[in-house]
Amino acid sequence: MSVRLRAVALAATAVLGSSLISGCGAGQTTPVLLRSGTTLGLAWYLWAWEQKGSLCMSTGTAAGPDGGDITPPPNAVEGGQCEYTDKYPAATYYMSAEGGTDGKDDFTVSLVFGPLPSDATHIKVATHLTLTTQPFPSGKGLPTGRYWVWVDTYVPPASVGTVLDVPQPLDNQGKPVAFQIF
């Protein structure tokens, strides 16, 4: 992940404060596990749910998303947010999560993820890397739309090219799609 992309995501975390994941509460749907895997020996889990009318996406453990009474292990990939909107100056339509296997701030793995409109079947994240997006599972209390997740080393290999500061959603024909507020 580029230093600038990471800085934007961390700034969004700081500004969103009250919108960040804070555990279960009123008006919340059951969290849905979207994807999981292991990268560089580090297990990660990406969850989504609705909370007070806003979409939330966060990393967590196999038991559920971070927050509330779920405490991730010290070597977990951590990060997430609720309310994917443009109403906060530093907020973006995507979020990043970092993790390392040493229990310190020496990150080794990075996840970048976010929600997208239904017609955004791809997202360009670097000059040489376009990802396929996935639809949110239906019947689970999630909005209609798609999501994307990019899991890589904290410093991506040169083969992906230059990481874009703002990922670009694309339709099936490769034409840009505007981000949508979730």
C-alpha positions as CSV (number, residue, x, y, z in Angstrom):
1,M,0.0,0.0,0.0
2,S,1.4,3.4,-0.8
3,V,2.3,5.7,2.1
4,R,-0.2,8.2,0.9
5,L,-3.1,5.6,0.7
6,R,-2.2,4.4,4.2
7,A,-2.1,8.0,5.5
8,V,-5.5,8.8,4.0
9,A,-7.0,5.7,5.5
10,L,-5.4,6.4,8.9
11,A,-6.7,10.0,8.7
12,A,-10.2,8.7,8.0
13,T,-9.9,6.5,11.1
14,A,-9.0,9.5,13.2
15,V,-11.7,11.8,11.9
16,L,-14.5,9.3,11.9
17,G,-14.0,8.6,15.6
18,S,-17.7,8.1,16.6
19,S,-18.4,6.1,13.4
20,L,-15.8,3.5,14.0
21,I,-16.6,0.0,15.0
22,S,-17.8,-0.1,18.6
23,G,-19.3,-3.5,19.0
24,C,-22.8,-4.7,18.9
25,G,-25.6,-2.2,19.5
26,A,-29.2,-1.3,18.7
27,G,-30.2,-1.5,15.1
28,Q,-27.5,-3.9,14.1
29,T,-27.7,-6.9,11.8
30,T,-25.8,-10.0,12.4
31,P,-22.2,-9.7,11.0
32,V,-21.5,-11.7,7.9
33,L,-18.0,-13.1,7.1
34,L,-17.2,-11.9,3.6
35,R,-13.7,-13.3,3.1
36,S,-10.9,-14.9,5.1
37,G,-7.4,-16.1,4.4
38,T,-3.8,-16.3,5.5
39,T,-1.2,-14.0,4.1
40,L,2.5,-14.3,5.2
41,G,1.4,-16.6,8.0
42,L,-1.1,-14.1,9.3
43,A,-4.8,-15.1,9.4
44,W,-7.3,-12.4,8.5
45,Y,-11.1,-12.2,8.4
46,L,-13.3,-9.5,6.7
47,W,-16.8,-8.9,8.1
48,A,-19.7,-6.7,7.1
49,W,-23.0,-5.7,8.8
50,E,-25.5,-2.8,9.1
51,Q,-25.5,-0.7,12.2
52,K,-27.9,2.2,12.7
53,G,-28.6,2.4,9.0
54,S,-24.9,2.4,8.0
55,L,-22.8,-0.3,6.4
56,C,-19.9,-1.4,8.6
57,M,-16.9,-3.4,7.4
58,S,-14.1,-4.6,9.7
59,T,-11.5,-7.2,10.2
60,G,-11.8,-9.5,13.1
61,T,-11.3,-13.1,14.2
62,A,-13.2,-16.3,13.1
63,A,-15.6,-15.5,16.0
64,G,-16.6,-12.1,14.6
65,P,-15.5,-8.5,13.8
66,D,-13.3,-6.4,16.1
67,G,-15.0,-4.4,18.8
68,G,-17.2,-5.1,21.8
69,D,-16.0,-8.1,23.7
70,I,-14.0,-9.6,20.8
71,T,-10.3,-8.9,21.4
72,P,-8.1,-9.8,18.4
73,P,-4.8,-11.5,19.1
74,P,-1.8,-9.1,19.1
75,N,-0.7,-10.4,15.7
76,A,-4.1,-9.9,14.0
77,V,-4.9,-7.7,11.1
78,E,-7.0,-4.8,12.5
79,G,-9.0,-2.0,11.0
80,G,-12.5,-1.1,10.0
81,Q,-15.2,1.5,9.9
82,C,-18.9,2.2,9.6
83,E,-20.6,4.9,7.5
84,Y,-18.9,4.9,4.2
85,T,-19.8,8.5,3.2
86,D,-18.2,11.7,2.0
87,K,-19.4,13.9,4.9
88,Y,-16.1,13.9,6.7
89,P,-13.2,15.8,4.9
90,A,-10.6,13.0,5.5
91,A,-13.1,10.1,5.0
92,T,-12.9,8.0,2.0
93,Y,-15.0,5.2,0.5
94,Y,-12.5,2.5,1.5
95,M,-10.6,1.5,4.6
96,S,-7.3,-0.2,5.3
97,A,-6.2,-2.6,8.0
98,E,-2.7,-3.6,8.9
99,G,-1.2,-6.4,10.9
100,G,2.1,-8.0,11.7
101,T,3.4,-11.1,13.2
102,D,5.6,-9.6,15.8
103,G,2.9,-8.0,17.9
104,K,4.4,-4.5,17.3
105,D,3.7,-1.7,14.8
106,D,6.0,-3.4,12.3
107,F,3.3,-4.2,9.8
108,T,3.8,-7.0,7.3
109,V,0.3,-7.5,5.8
110,S,-2.2,-4.9,4.5
111,L,-5.9,-5.2,3.7
112,V,-7.6,-2.5,1.7
113,F,-11.3,-2.9,1.3
114,G,-14.6,-1.1,0.8
115,P,-18.2,-1.2,-0.6
116,L,-19.1,-0.5,-4.2
117,P,-22.2,0.0,-6.4
118,S,-23.6,-3.1,-8.1
119,D,-22.2,-2.1,-11.5
120,A,-18.6,-1.9,-10.2
121,T,-17.4,-5.4,-11.2
122,H,-13.8,-4.4,-11.0
123,I,-11.6,-1.9,-9.1
124,K,-8.2,-0.6,-10.2
125,V,-5.9,-0.3,-7.2
126,A,-2.5,0.1,-8.9
127,T,-1.3,0.9,-12.4
128,H,-0.8,-2.8,-13.1
129,L,-3.4,-4.3,-10.8
130,T,-7.2,-4.4,-11.3
131,L,-9.2,-6.6,-9.0
132,T,-12.5,-8.4,-9.5
133,T,-15.2,-7.3,-7.0
134,Q,-17.7,-9.6,-5.3
135,P,-21.4,-9.1,-4.6
136,F,-22.5,-8.7,-1.0
137,P,-24.4,-11.9,0.0
138,S,-28.1,-11.4,-0.4
139,G,-30.6,-12.2,2.4
140,K,-28.1,-11.3,5.1
141,G,-29.2,-7.7,6.0
142,L,-26.5,-6.1,3.8
143,P,-27.1,-3.5,1.2
144,T,-27.3,-4.3,-2.5
145,G,-23.9,-3.7,-3.9
146,R,-20.4,-5.2,-4.2
147,Y,-17.2,-5.1,-2.2
148,W,-13.6,-5.5,-2.8
149,V,-10.6,-6.5,-0.8
150,W,-6.9,-6.3,-1.6
151,V,-4.6,-8.3,0.6
152,D,-0.9,-8.0,0.1
153,T,2.4,-7.4,1.8
154,Y,2.5,-4.1,3.6
155,V,4.8,-2.8,0.9
156,P,3.4,-4.3,-2.4
157,P,5.8,-5.7,-4.9
158,A,6.9,-3.5,-7.8
159,S,5.0,-5.8,-10.2
160,V,1.7,-4.1,-9.2
161,G,3.0,-0.7,-10.4
162,T,2.2,2.5,-8.6
163,V,-0.5,2.2,-6.0
164,L,-3.4,4.6,-6.8
165,D,-4.1,7.1,-4.0
166,V,-7.8,6.6,-4.7
167,P,-8.8,3.2,-6.2
168,Q,-11.0,3.5,-9.3
169,P,-14.2,1.4,-9.5
170,L,-14.9,0.1,-13.1
171,D,-17.8,-1.6,-14.8
172,N,-17.6,-4.7,-17.1
173,Q,-16.5,-2.5,-20.0
174,G,-13.6,-0.9,-18.0
175,K,-15.4,2.4,-17.7
176,P,-15.2,4.4,-14.4
177,V,-18.1,4.0,-11.9
178,A,-18.7,6.6,-9.2
179,F,-18.4,5.6,-5.6
180,Q,-21.7,5.2,-3.8
181,I,-22.4,6.3,-0.2
182,F,-23.2,3.3,2.0
